Amino acid sequence: MEVLPEAAGPQDAVVAEPPRAAGSIRRTTNIDTLRPEGLQADTVVDARARDLRTDDDGTSSVVATASLQARVSPTRVLLSIRTWPDIPALQNLVGSSIGAGFRSRFNDLVTDGCEDGSLLYLLLDDLPGATLVSGYALHRGGALDEGPRASPGPFPDFGAQNDICAGWAHDATMMVHVRSKGTLPVPLGPPAPLLEQVDDPLSWHDMAELAPHAVRRRRRLDLVGPVSREQEHRIDLHFRDSHVDEEGHETIMHEYTVAGTVDVAAGRIRSISARAHVLPWMECPGALASAQRVAGMELSELRTRVRKEFVGRSTCTHLNDSLRSLADVSALHHALTEST
């Protein structure tokens, strides 16, 4: 396994989630991509999500839950899918690629229970990114050393990735190494601390134990407020991708936090800031400034605009996905206030 520790990005892991605030709602999701039959076999996806409201008096209630189980081929073709809520129309996705065009295909099928802003919608929207990142298990486990990529010279499929993000910029360390050495180095992240508050069993929803070669994508979005006379609500987001090696050690691949304020009455982001905690390459934090571009955007246009406008070497696909998920603030605000 070839590593470049001198070229690593930030390694400052988040050590715990913040306590739940009174008058808030917390959305948590996880997408686990498992390889129970080996690195070269089908993957099994176990995805879960929950919205938990904490009222002003500190009492808590589960507002919504969702889950998704799927089987995916080594070429990222969806072989089977089962969801809660059960949406029969989603069976039409079976046989399609969980890659380019997947989001457009499932958007054509969504119905009540899977509308934009719902938990199930977020799991489906995040599925392409989560399954793509799960390929790290192949890289880390040596499975990419088999076949054409093991031959000398540049990788033709990686050459097409020039400048897709800050870490994959043409002149970034990793891409220079690929062109000059003909090999793809393996980024190694720090150990993944436990995020759940030990004195708060409701801080996160229940998740399964991770087996070797599993990759987990987890998200948390807290909406707290209002925090000012202008009815601004505070947003606090955490994103982490992690991997479990053959010895059962969980390490972090990508980790961001995002904080800001939102004017829910106007449906608009007021302020935003992002922090990179763990990223694979030293050029990756160059994407942080792109987060400022969502300030002033309407929540209803976030998903579309980030997908279309946040491209190239000044951005990060994982940060983009986190920024896109802020569109869910409208649905969370409704759930926070509908019974209070």
C-alpha positions as CSV (number, residue, x, y, z in Angstrom):
1,M,0.0,0.0,0.0
2,E,1.5,3.3,-1.1
3,V,0.8,6.3,1.1
4,L,1.9,10.0,1.1
5,P,1.7,11.1,4.7
6,E,3.6,14.3,3.8
7,A,0.7,15.3,1.5
8,A,-2.2,14.6,3.9
9,G,-4.9,17.1,4.5
10,P,-6.2,18.1,8.0
11,Q,-6.4,15.4,10.6
12,D,-8.4,17.1,13.3
13,A,-11.2,14.7,14.0
14,V,-14.5,15.8,15.7
15,V,-14.5,14.1,19.1
16,A,-18.1,14.5,20.1
17,E,-21.4,15.9,18.9
18,P,-22.8,19.0,20.7
19,P,-25.5,18.5,23.2
20,R,-29.1,18.8,21.9
21,A,-30.5,22.3,22.5
22,A,-33.9,23.0,23.8
23,G,-36.2,24.3,21.1
24,S,-34.4,22.4,18.3
25,I,-34.8,19.5,15.9
26,R,-32.0,17.1,14.9
27,R,-31.8,15.1,11.7
28,T,-29.4,12.2,11.7
29,T,-28.7,9.8,8.8
30,N,-26.3,7.0,8.1
31,I,-25.5,5.1,4.9
32,D,-23.5,1.9,5.6
33,T,-22.0,0.2,2.5
34,L,-21.1,-3.4,3.5
35,R,-19.1,-6.1,1.7
36,P,-20.2,-9.4,3.4
37,E,-19.2,-11.5,0.4
38,G,-15.8,-10.0,-0.2
39,L,-14.3,-7.0,-1.8
40,Q,-15.1,-8.0,-5.4
41,A,-18.7,-9.0,-4.7
42,D,-22.0,-7.2,-4.5
43,T,-22.3,-4.5,-1.8
44,V,-25.1,-4.3,0.7
45,V,-26.4,-0.9,1.7
46,D,-28.1,-0.3,5.1
47,A,-29.3,3.3,5.5
48,R,-31.3,4.8,8.4
49,A,-32.5,8.2,9.3
50,R,-34.4,10.0,12.1
51,D,-35.8,13.4,13.0
52,L,-35.8,14.1,16.7
53,R,-37.4,17.3,18.2
54,T,-36.3,18.6,21.6
55,D,-38.9,21.0,23.0
56,D,-38.3,24.1,25.1
57,D,-38.8,22.1,28.3
58,G,-36.2,19.5,27.3
59,T,-38.6,16.7,26.4
60,S,-38.0,14.9,23.1
61,S,-40.1,13.1,20.5
62,V,-39.3,11.3,17.3
63,V,-40.9,13.2,14.5
64,A,-40.0,10.8,11.6
65,T,-37.9,7.8,10.6
66,A,-36.9,6.2,7.3
67,S,-34.7,3.4,6.2
68,L,-33.3,1.9,2.9
69,Q,-31.8,-1.4,2.2
70,A,-30.3,-2.2,-1.2
71,R,-28.0,-4.5,-3.0
72,V,-25.5,-3.1,-5.5
73,S,-23.3,-4.8,-8.1
74,P,-19.6,-4.1,-8.3
75,T,-20.3,-1.8,-11.3
76,R,-22.8,0.1,-9.1
77,V,-26.0,-1.2,-10.7
78,L,-28.9,-1.3,-8.3
79,L,-30.0,-5.0,-7.9
80,S,-32.6,-4.6,-5.3
81,I,-34.1,-1.9,-3.0
82,R,-36.5,-1.9,0.0
83,T,-37.5,1.3,1.8
84,W,-39.5,2.6,4.7
85,P,-41.8,4.2,4.0
86,D,-42.5,1.7,1.2
87,I,-42.6,3.4,-2.1
88,P,-43.5,0.8,-4.8
89,A,-42.5,3.1,-7.6
90,L,-38.9,3.0,-6.5
91,Q,-38.7,-0.6,-7.8
92,N,-38.4,1.0,-11.2
93,L,-34.9,2.0,-10.3
94,V,-33.8,-1.6,-10.1
95,G,-31.4,-2.3,-13.0
96,S,-30.2,1.3,-13.3
97,S,-26.8,2.7,-12.4
98,I,-26.3,4.5,-9.1
99,G,-24.2,7.1,-10.9
100,A,-24.8,9.8,-13.4
101,G,-28.5,10.4,-13.9
102,F,-29.6,8.5,-10.8
103,R,-31.0,11.5,-9.0
104,S,-33.0,12.6,-12.1
105,R,-34.5,9.1,-12.4
106,F,-35.6,8.9,-8.8
107,N,-36.9,12.4,-8.9
108,D,-39.3,11.3,-11.6
109,L,-40.6,8.6,-9.3
110,V,-41.0,10.4,-6.0
111,T,-44.4,10.4,-4.3
112,D,-45.9,11.2,-0.9
113,G,-43.5,9.9,1.7
114,C,-40.5,10.5,-0.6
115,E,-40.9,14.2,-1.4
116,D,-38.0,16.7,-1.3
117,G,-37.2,17.4,2.3
118,S,-38.2,14.0,3.6
119,L,-35.8,11.6,5.3
120,L,-36.2,9.0,2.6
121,Y,-35.5,11.6,-0.1
122,L,-32.3,12.5,1.6
123,L,-31.1,8.9,1.8
124,L,-31.8,8.4,-1.9
125,D,-30.2,11.7,-2.8
126,D,-27.1,10.8,-0.9
127,L,-26.9,7.2,-2.2
128,P,-24.7,8.0,-5.3
129,G,-22.1,9.8,-3.3
130,A,-22.0,7.2,-0.5
131,T,-21.7,4.2,-2.8
132,L,-19.0,6.0,-4.8
133,V,-16.9,6.8,-1.7
134,S,-17.3,3.2,-0.6
135,G,-14.9,2.3,-3.3
136,Y,-12.2,3.3,-0.9
137,A,-12.5,-0.1,0.7
138,L,-11.3,-1.6,-2.6
139,H,-8.4,0.7,-2.7
140,R,-7.5,0.2,0.9
141,G,-7.9,-3.6,0.7
142,G,-5.7,-3.9,-2.4
143,A,-8.5,-4.9,-4.8
144,L,-7.6,-2.1,-7.2
145,D,-4.1,-3.7,-7.6
146,E,-5.8,-6.4,-9.7
147,G,-6.3,-5.7,-13.4
148,P,-5.5,-2.8,-15.7
149,R,-4.9,-0.2,-13.0
150,A,-2.0,-2.2,-11.7
151,S,0.0,-1.6,-14.9
152,P,2.5,1.2,-15.2
153,G,1.6,4.6,-16.6
154,P,-1.3,7.0,-16.0
155,F,-4.8,5.6,-15.3
156,P,-7.0,6.6,-18.2
157,D,-10.1,6.7,-16.1
158,F,-8.5,8.9,-13.5
159,G,-7.1,11.2,-16.2
160,A,-10.7,12.3,-16.9
161,Q,-11.0,13.5,-13.3
162,N,-8.6,16.4,-13.7
163,D,-9.9,19.5,-11.9
164,I,-13.2,18.0,-10.7
165,C,-12.4,19.2,-7.2
166,A,-9.7,20.8,-5.1
167,G,-8.0,17.4,-4.2
168,W,-8.2,16.2,-7.8
169,A,-6.8,19.4,-9.3
170,H,-4.5,18.8,-12.3
171,D,-1.5,20.2,-10.3
172,A,-2.5,18.8,-6.9
173,T,-0.2,16.3,-5.2
174,M,-2.3,13.2,-5.8
175,M,-2.8,13.8,-9.5
176,V,0.8,14.7,-10.1
177,H,1.7,11.4,-8.3
178,V,-0.7,9.4,-10.5
179,R,0.8,10.9,-13.7
180,S,4.4,10.5,-12.6
181,K,4.3,7.2,-10.8
182,G,1.4,5.4,-12.5
183,T,0.0,4.5,-9.1
184,L,-2.8,5.9,-6.9
185,P,-1.7,6.5,-3.4
186,V,-3.9,5.5,-0.4
187,P,-4.9,8.4,1.9
188,L,-5.0,7.3,5.6
189,G,-7.1,9.2,8.1
190,P,-7.1,9.4,11.9
191,P,-9.1,7.1,14.2
192,A,-12.8,7.9,14.3
193,P,-13.9,8.9,17.8
194,L,-17.3,8.0,19.1
195,L,-19.7,10.9,18.3
196,E,-22.7,9.9,20.4
197,Q,-23.1,11.6,23.7
198,V,-22.6,8.8,26.3
199,D,-25.1,10.5,28.7
200,D,-27.7,11.0,26.0
201,P,-28.9,7.8,24.3
202,L,-31.1,9.9,22.0
203,S,-28.3,11.9,20.6
204,W,-28.2,9.6,17.5
205,H,-30.5,6.9,16.1
206,D,-29.5,3.3,16.4
207,M,-27.0,2.0,13.8
208,A,-25.6,-1.5,13.2
209,E,-22.1,-2.6,14.1
210,L,-19.6,-2.2,11.2
211,A,-17.8,-5.2,9.8
212,P,-14.4,-5.0,8.2
213,H,-14.3,-3.2,4.8
214,A,-17.5,-1.3,5.6
215,V,-17.8,2.4,4.8
216,R,-20.2,4.6,6.7
217,R,-21.5,8.0,5.7
218,R,-23.2,9.8,8.5
219,R,-24.8,13.3,8.8
220,R,-26.3,15.4,11.5
221,L,-28.2,18.7,11.0
222,D,-29.4,20.6,14.0
223,L,-31.9,23.5,13.5
224,V,-32.1,25.7,16.6
225,G,-34.0,28.9,17.1
226,P,-35.0,31.5,16.7
227,V,-31.8,33.1,18.0
228,S,-32.6,36.8,17.3
229,R,-35.4,39.2,16.9
230,E,-35.1,38.8,13.2
231,Q,-36.3,35.2,13.6
232,E,-33.0,33.8,12.5
233,H,-32.5,30.1,13.3
234,R,-29.1,28.6,13.9
235,I,-27.9,25.6,11.8
236,D,-25.2,23.2,12.8
237,L,-24.2,20.4,10.5
238,H,-21.7,17.6,10.7
239,F,-20.6,15.2,8.0
240,R,-18.3,12.2,8.2
241,D,-17.2,9.4,5.9
242,S,-15.3,6.5,7.7
243,H,-13.9,3.1,6.8
244,V,-13.3,0.0,8.9
245,D,-10.2,-2.0,8.0
246,E,-9.6,-5.7,8.1
247,E,-8.7,-5.5,11.8
248,G,-11.9,-3.6,12.7
249,H,-10.3,-0.2,13.2
250,E,-12.5,2.7,12.0
251,T,-10.7,5.7,10.5
252,I,-12.0,8.9,9.0
253,M,-11.9,9.6,5.3
254,H,-13.7,13.0,5.1
255,E,-15.1,15.2,7.8
256,Y,-16.7,18.7,7.7
257,T,-18.7,20.9,10.0
258,V,-20.9,23.7,8.8
259,A,-22.4,26.4,10.9
260,G,-24.6,29.4,10.0
261,T,-28.0,31.1,10.3
262,V,-31.1,30.9,8.2
263,D,-34.1,33.2,7.9
264,V,-36.8,30.6,7.7
265,A,-39.6,33.1,7.1
266,A,-37.8,34.3,3.9
267,G,-36.6,30.8,3.2
268,R,-33.0,32.0,2.7
269,I,-29.5,31.3,4.1
270,R,-28.3,34.3,6.0
271,S,-24.7,33.3,6.9
272,I,-22.5,30.2,6.5
273,S,-19.1,29.0,7.4
274,A,-17.4,25.6,6.9
275,R,-14.5,23.9,8.6
276,A,-12.5,21.0,7.3
277,H,-11.6,18.5,10.1
278,V,-10.3,15.5,8.1
279,L,-9.6,15.4,4.3
280,P,-7.3,13.2,2.3
281,W,-4.9,15.7,0.6
282,M,-3.4,19.0,1.6
283,E,-5.1,20.8,-1.3
284,C,-8.6,19.7,-0.3
285,P,-9.2,22.6,2.2
286,G,-9.0,24.9,-0.7
287,A,-12.6,24.2,-1.3
288,L,-13.7,25.7,2.0
289,A,-14.2,29.2,0.6
290,S,-16.9,27.9,-1.8
291,A,-19.3,27.5,1.2
292,Q,-19.6,31.2,1.4
293,R,-21.4,31.2,-2.0
294,V,-24.6,29.7,-0.5
295,A,-25.1,32.8,1.7
296,G,-28.1,34.6,0.4
297,M,-29.4,31.6,-1.5
298,E,-33.0,30.5,-1.2
299,L,-33.5,27.1,0.5
300,S,-35.7,25.9,-2.4
301,E,-33.0,26.4,-4.9
302,L,-30.0,25.1,-3.0
303,R,-29.9,21.6,-4.4
304,T,-30.2,22.7,-8.0
305,R,-27.8,25.6,-7.8
306,V,-25.1,23.7,-5.9
307,R,-25.2,20.9,-8.4
308,K,-25.0,23.2,-11.4
309,E,-22.7,26.0,-10.1
310,F,-20.3,24.3,-7.6
311,V,-18.0,22.6,-10.0
312,G,-14.3,22.5,-10.6
313,R,-11.1,22.7,-8.5
314,S,-12.4,25.4,-6.1
315,T,-15.0,23.0,-4.8
316,C,-15.3,19.6,-3.0
317,T,-18.0,17.0,-3.8
318,H,-18.4,16.1,-0.2
319,L,-18.8,19.6,1.0
320,N,-21.2,20.2,-1.9
321,D,-23.4,17.4,-0.7
322,S,-23.4,18.8,2.8
323,L,-24.4,22.3,1.5
324,R,-27.1,20.7,-0.7
325,S,-28.6,19.0,2.4
326,L,-29.3,22.4,4.0
327,A,-32.3,22.6,1.7
328,D,-33.9,20.3,4.3
329,V,-34.1,23.2,6.8
330,S,-37.6,24.1,5.5
331,A,-39.0,20.7,6.2
332,L,-37.2,20.6,9.6
333,H,-38.6,24.0,10.5
334,H,-42.1,22.8,9.7
335,A,-41.6,19.7,11.9
336,L,-40.2,21.9,14.7
337,T,-43.1,24.3,14.8
338,E,-46.1,22.3,13.8
339,S,-47.0,21.0,17.2
340,T,-45.5,23.7,19.4
